[in-house]
């Protein structure tokens, strides 16, 4: 397959969830370049989303961090696409132009459909399988997941270096106040549930600091009149409401996100890239999954947590499941139930940490997604 010892790879990405899609695509591009030595070009339709992750990104097209970056629009057709390609990756089911498909066929390039990660049985069964196209070309499914039969997870070889940092200096640069209570990082989607959960934390009566990233949670709280409309307008702003301190934090580059996870005591994360990084951090967390039509996301959510709940003491598993399902739109708890479940988790925090560490250790024993991809290509 390769034209030379250095493989040439093109990734195509359309941004749907502002940071989940581009976050995975950018991390994948960098690992393929930095660890496998590939020549990588990332084609994307929303450079603004990538610029949020990489604030010093030049205007596209450009080369940044060793990665070629070019603009494309799904649905646009090109008269030709004459780039060298050993591997073409379409991320998350985006539709490639016919000219790219012709190039894949002419160059006998490996064509991958890099899908959303899932713990569902069908995803494990489909991983690595070919999907023959009408022109005879084979497109292979790549489905990341959580066991050896899956496509693995994205993790850098130098992950330990990424989380080796001066906590005090990092906090100061983010403009965070002195830590005087447990801190939870909240990075979620817009939802009316946040007003109910803020009341839960207030009713718990224990000091807690909520580090609010991204803006959507703040907007949700204001829309529900849970906080004043003129508060938390700038990075670093804080609001004390009962025992709860809310702090609006700046959006950090992808390179620094792991640090943010590691100095937090607990996490609520959204999307896919943040979800995986939360697991690597070994912190207690909830996953605010991207909502889908007809509540299809609940099957994906349940399939993931079913793998972890056996590690929990039963009362913690019950409490976490109830809150996780409410967070993601499955039913609504009454205030007493919600508070009771939260207090169960708070009182069992050390056991929750032990579960998170055990799960993290299991993930680290597995091959990464890019290690599996290198083996897949070697034996193709």
N, C-alpha and C positions, 0 to 999 in steps of 0.2 A: 503493500500500500504506500509507504512513504516515498517521496521523491528524493529525500536526503535524510540524513540522520536526525534533523530537526523537523518535527511534525508541525504542520500549519493547520490551525484550527480557527473556524469562524463560528461565533455564537450569535444567535438572533434572539432578541428580547423585546416583548411589548410590555409596557408597565401598566398593570391593572391596580394592584394594591401598591400605593405609592412607593413603599420601600421593600416589601417582601420579594417581589419579582426581581427588581434591580439589585437588591441586596444579595440574593443568591447568585445571580448572574455575574455580578462584579466579583464576589468572593471566589466563585468557580474560575473565572478568568484569571485571577491573580495566582491562585494555587497552581493551575495548569502551567502558567508561565514561570512562576518562581521555583516550583518544585519539580516539574517534569521537563522544564526547559523548552516548552512549545512556543512557537510564534502564534500569538492569539490576537484576533480582532473581534471586538464586541460591537455588534450592530444594535442600536437601541432607538426607540421612538420618543424618549422623554429625557433629554439631557438635564433638565431641572432636577429630576429625582436623583440622578447620579451626583449632581453638583451638591446636593444636600449631604450626601455621604462623603464627598470629596470637595471641600469648599474651595480649594485652589485649582480646580479643574479648568483648563483653558476652553475656549470655544471649540466645538466640534466642526469638522473632523480634526483629530489630533492624535498624538501618541502620549500616553500618560501612564506613569509607573510601569513602563515597558509594554503596555497594552495599546493596540490600535483601536481607536474609537471612531465609529462612523454612524451616520444617521440613516434610518430607513423608516418606511411607513407600511405597516401591514396592509395588504390589498393593492399596493402600487406594483405595477409590473415594469420590469426593466427590459430594454431590447437585448441586452446581454449582460453576463456577469462573468468576467474572465479571470477572476482571482484564482490563484493556486489554492487548493483545498485538499488536505488529507482527511480532515474530520470536519463535519458540519453539525452543529448542535442547535436544534430549535428548542427553546425553553418554553415550557408550560403550554405546549400545544399551539404556538403561533404558526401562522401559515406562510410558508416560504414562497417567494416569487418563482414563477416557472423557470426563469433563467438560472436561478440557483439550483433548482432541481436538475436541470439539464447538465449543469456543471458537475454536480454530484455523480450523475450517471456516466458522463464522459471521462471523469478522472477516477472513477471507482472509489470515491471517497466514502468513509464511514459516516452514516447518517444516523444521528441519535435524536430521539424525542425525549428530552429531559423533563420529566413530569414533576408535579408537586409530590412532596414526600408523603408517605402514608404508612400506617401500621396495619391497614386492612389486608385481609387474606388475599384478595384479588390482586393487590399491588405486588405482593411478594411473588405470586404465581406468574405475573406478567413481566417481571423484571428480566431484562436481557433477551426477551423474545423478539423475533423479527416480525415486522408487519409488512408483507409484500405489497408493493404499489402496483398500479396498473401497467407501468412501463417495465416491470420486472425488478426494479430497484428495491432493496430491502432497507426499511427504516426500523431501527431497534429501539425498544422501550428501555428507558433508564429511570428506575423508580427508587429514590433514596428511601431508607428506612432504618430500622433499629435492631436488626439481627443479621447474621451472616448470609442469609439467603437473599437479602435485599441489596440495593445499590449503595448502601453505606451512607455516611454523613460527611459533610465538608468540615475538615479540621486541619489546621496548619501543623506542620511538623514543629514549628517554633512556638506552639501555643503557650508553653510555659513562659516564654519571654514576653508574650503579649500581656500577661497578667502580673509581671514583675515591675512594679511601679511605686512611686512615692505617693501614698494615699493622701497625705496632708497637702502636698503641692497640687495634686490633681483636684482635690476638693476646692482649694483656694482659687484655682484657675476657673472652675465652674461657678464661682461665687456662692458656694453653699455655706449655710450657717453652721455654727458649731454643733456637733452631733450631741444631742442630749436625750435621745429616745431611739427606739428601733426605727430603721428607715426602710421603706418599701418603694421600689421603683415601679411606677405605673406608666405603661406604654400601651394604650389600648385604643379601640375604635370608639367612635361616637355612639352613645347608648344611654337610654334613660336609667339604666341600672346603677350608674355611678352615684346618683343622688341617694339611692337606697343604701348603697355601700358606705357612703360618707356618713350617713346617719348611724349605720352599724358601728363604724369606728368611733364615732362620738359617744354612742351608748355604751361601748365597751369600757369607757372610763380610764383607759390606759394611754399614756403619752405615746404618740406615733407620728412619724414624719412621712409624708407622702411626696415623693419626688416625681413631679408630673412632666412627662416628656411628650412632645409632639403636638399638643394643643387641643386634640379632639376631646379629651376628658374634661379639660377646663371649659370648653364650649358647652359640653353636655351639662355640667354642673350649673353654668350660668343660665342655660335654657330652662332648667328645672327650678330656677330661683333658689338653688341650694347655697350659692355664694353670690356676693354682690357683682353686678355686671361690670363694675369699674376696677375690679381687683385682678391680680395676676396677669397683667397686660404685657409685662416685659420679663425677660430672663433674669432670674435672681429674686423676683418679687415673691413675698411669702404672705401667708394669711393664717392666723391662729383662730381656730374655731373649736372651742372646748379643748379637749386634750389632743386634738389633731392639728398638726401644722402642715399646711400645703405649701409647696415650693415649686415654682415654675423653673425648670432647668433648661439650659440651652441644648439644642440638638448637637450631638457629638459626631465627629467623623467615624466611619466604620472601624477604623484602626483603634479607636479609643472606647468603643462600645463595651468590649469585654471588661474594661476597668470599671465602668459604671455598674455592671452587673456584680462584680466581685466585691465592691465595698458596700453593697446593699444587703440588708438582712433577709429580704424577700422580694419577689418579682411578680408582676403581672405583665406579660409580654404578648405582642400580637404578631401576625404574619408567620413567616416560615424561618427566615434567617435568625431573627431574634429568639424564636422558639428553640432552635437548635443550640444557640449560644447560651441560653438559660440552662439547658441541660448540662452543657460542658462546665458551667460555673459551679455546679453542685449546690445551688441555692434553692430553697423552697419556692415554688412558683405555681401560678395559674397561667393557662394559655387562653388568650382571647382570640379565638380562631376567626378567620375571615368568613363572614356569614354568606351562605349560599341559598339559592332558591329552594323552597320546599324543605328547608332545614336540613339539607343534605350534609351540611358540615358536622352535624351531631354524630353521624356514624363514624366519621373520621376522628372526631374528638374521643368518642368512646373506645374505639379500637386502640388508640394510643394509651389512654389511662388504664385500660384493662391489663396492659403489660406491667404496669407499675403498682397498681393497687395491691397485688399479693405481697408486696414488700412492706406495705403499711400495716401498723396495728389496725384492727378492724374499726375501732371508733374514729380513728383519723381518716381512714378511707371513706367511711360514710360521710363525715363532715366535708371532706374535700370534694367528693363527688357531688354533693348537694349544692355547694357553692359554685363549683365549676359549671354545672349544668345551668344554674340560674344566670351566671355571667354570660353564658353563650345562648341564652334565649329559650331554654327548655324549662318552662314553668316559672313560677314566682313564689318565693318563700315569704312567710309573714315575718314581721320584724323580730319576734321572739325566736323563731327557728333560725333565722339568719345570724342573730347575735350568738345563739347557743353554739352553732357550728363554728363560727369564727373563734369563740373562746376555747373550744375543744382543740382547734389547731394551734392557737397561741400557747396554751398550756402544754401541748405536746410538741413544741417547736424543736426541741433537741432531737426528738425521734424523727421528726420530719426532715431535719438536716441529715440524719444518718441514712434515711431512705434516698435522699437526693445524691448523697455521696456514693452509695452503693450502686445506684443506677449509672452515675457518671463513670465509675470504675469499669462497669461492664461495657460501656460504649468505647472507652479507651482501649480495651482489649481487642476490639474489632479493627479490621482494615478500614481505612477511610474510603470515601467515594472515589477519590482520584487514584488511590492505590488499586482499587478494584477496576477502575477504568483502564489503567495501564496494563493490568493483567488481561483484561478483556481484549484489548488491541493486540497484545502479544500473541494470543492464541486464536485470533480471528483467521 
